[in-house]
Amino acid sequence: MWYARMTAVTFTQLRVFIAIAEHGSFTAAGDALQMSQPAVSRAVRALERELGALLLLRERDGVRLTRAGNLALAHACEVLRHARLLRDEVSASGGDVRGQLVIASFPTATAQLLPPLLTRYRDRYPQVRVRLLEGTDQEGRQWLEQRAADIAVVVLPAEGLRTVGLGEDEMAAVVPTGHQLAQRRSVSLADLKSEPFILSTGGCEPLIAAAARRTSAEFQASFEVREAATILAMVEAGLGVSVVPTLALCGQRFDLAVVRLRPKLPRHLALAVPAQAEELAPAARAFLALAGDPGTETEDAA
């Protein structure tokens, strides 16, 4: 009886449900799926009827998942992931790598490190559609854990994940041009301790905090900011000093001084996948192989 009931659930209903959860409204989900709002509503009602539970609550500021909806969302994502994996594995068995590859990254890596690799990947596997999710380092790890992303760019160390080196940079101090530290060849974190500090919450916070503890230079942040460009604008305006990755400085045109840190504070970046690499879709295996992990490349992805 249970099996007969569940067979009435369709992939379309699951896609609509996931899109609503992702975009926060029926209208936005319809736009993303190129479906009318009545069709979206019918799909959700049909899914709720088949599952015998209310999944979504419409509220003034959008849509909220019920407890049953949160449970259903995880399973819906898994069902569609396995369906894609089935299709992609069958295609790859004939030497045709296709499907979708979802990469989670943060802006500095997306802008500076991924484009050359993505260009090579597109040239080699033109049938694969690549989707980029941008967020913080922590959000990328969460998307990977939730299987919303196939691969995530992370800052090492990354316990519990399989990683392939992507690149590295180092952290540097940024201060206003007229600041007393602007003319120095290098500064320590202790030199910044008494200054109004603008702390990055976009992924660098654990690295900076750990270095501060090691050097007994822990400090309280005057501002907490996610976007690197906003941090640089605030430093330029004289609101404080900060420590940012050198990748975040590429292409920026702010009037400020960049000073090396003493001792150096390197940042190692990697592509990360779940430890169960055998569950990776062919498109993800091919991307890792291209990035320099020969252990992931199979004859199908060669």
C-alpha positions, 0 to 999 in steps of 0.5 A, spaced: 500 500 500 505 504 501 509 503 495 503 504 491 501 510 494 508 513 493 509 511 486 504 517 484 509 522 487 512 525 480 519 528 479 516 535 477 512 535 484 519 534 487 522 539 483 517 544 484 517 543 492 525 544 492 524 550 488 519 553 492 524 552 498 530 555 495 527 561 492 522 562 498 515 563 494 511 560 489 512 566 484 519 565 484 519 558 483 515 558 477 519 563 474 525 559 475 522 553 473 518 557 467 511 554 470 505 558 471 503 560 478 497 555 478 501 550 475 506 550 481 500 551 486 497 544 483 504 541 483 504 542 491 497 540 493 498 534 489 505 532 493 501 534 499 495 530 498 500 524 496 504 525 502 498 526 507 501 532 510 502 540 509 509 541 507 509 549 506 505 555 509 504 561 506 506 567 510 506 575 508 513 575 507 514 568 503 513 561 504 515 557 510 517 549 511 513 546 516 516 540 520 514 535 515 516 540 509 523 540 512 523 532 513 520 531 506 525 536 503 532 532 505 528 526 501 526 530 495 533 532 494 536 525 495 531 522 490 532 527 485 540 527 486 539 519 485 535 520 479 540 525 476 546 520 478 542 514 474 542 518 468 549 521 468 552 514 470 548 511 464 551 516 459 558 516 462 558 509 460 558 510 453 563 515 454 559 521 454 559 526 460 553 530 461 548 533 466 549 538 471 555 540 476 554 544 482 560 548 485 559 552 491 564 557 492 566 564 495 567 570 491 574 571 491 575 564 489 570 564 484 573 570 481 580 568 481 581 561 481 576 558 478 575 561 471 581 558 468 579 551 470 572 552 468 574 554 461 578 547 461 572 543 463 567 547 458 572 545 453 573 538 454 565 537 457 561 541 453 555 537 455 555 539 462 551 545 465 555 548 471 552 552 476 555 556 481 553 557 488 556 563 492 556 564 499 561 563 505 566 558 506 561 555 512 555 555 507 559 552 502 560 546 507 553 546 509 551 546 501 556 540 500 553 536 506 546 537 504 548 535 497 545 541 494 552 542 491 557 537 488 563 540 490 565 546 494 571 550 495 574 550 502 579 553 506 583 548 509 583 544 514 577 541 512 576 535 516 571 529 514 572 531 507 576 529 501 580 535 498 584 536 492 588 543 492 586 549 488 591 554 490 593 559 496 594 566 497 596 569 504 592 574 509 595 581 509 593 587 513 589 593 510 589 600 513 588 607 511 593 611 507 594 616 512 595 611 518 601 610 522 602 603 520 601 605 512 609 606 511 611 599 515 614 594 511 610 589 515 606 588 521 603 583 526 596 582 529 599 585 535 600 591 532 593 591 530 590 590 536 589 597 539 586 599 532 578 599 530 578 592 527 573 590 521 572 583 521 571 579 515 565 574 516 565 571 509 570 565 511 576 568 514 574 569 521 576 562 523 583 563 520 584 570 523 582 568 530 586 562 530 592 566 528 591 571 534 590 566 539 597 563 537 600 570 538 596 572 544 593 578 540 586 577 540 582 583 539 575 585 539 572 587 532 568 594 532 565 591 525 563 585 522 562 585 515 561 579 510 563 582 503 571 583 502 569 589 497 565 592 503 571 591 508 576 595 503 571 601 502 570 601 510 578 601 511 578 607 505 573 611 509 578 611 515 573 606 519 578 601 521 583 596 519 582 589 517 586 583 515 584 580 508 586 575 503 590 577 497 586 574 492 580 579 495 585 585 493 585 583 485 582 588 481 580 592 487 581 600 486 581 602 493 585 608 496 588 604 502 595 601 504 596 594 504 601 591 509 604 584 509 603 580 516 609 578 520 609 572 521 606 570 514 599 567 515 598 563 508 591 561 506 590 554 503 584 553 498 582 546 496 576 543 492 572 538 497 567 533 496 564 528 501 568 522 503 564 517 500 567 519 493 564 513 490 557 517 490 560 522 485 556 523 479 561 523 473 561 530 472 564 531 478 569 526 478 571 529 471 572 536 474 576 533 480 580 529 475 581 536 471 583 539 477 589 534 478 586 528 482 588 523 477 585 518 482 578 520 481 578 520 473 575 513 470 575 511 463 568 514 462 571 521 464 577 521 461 
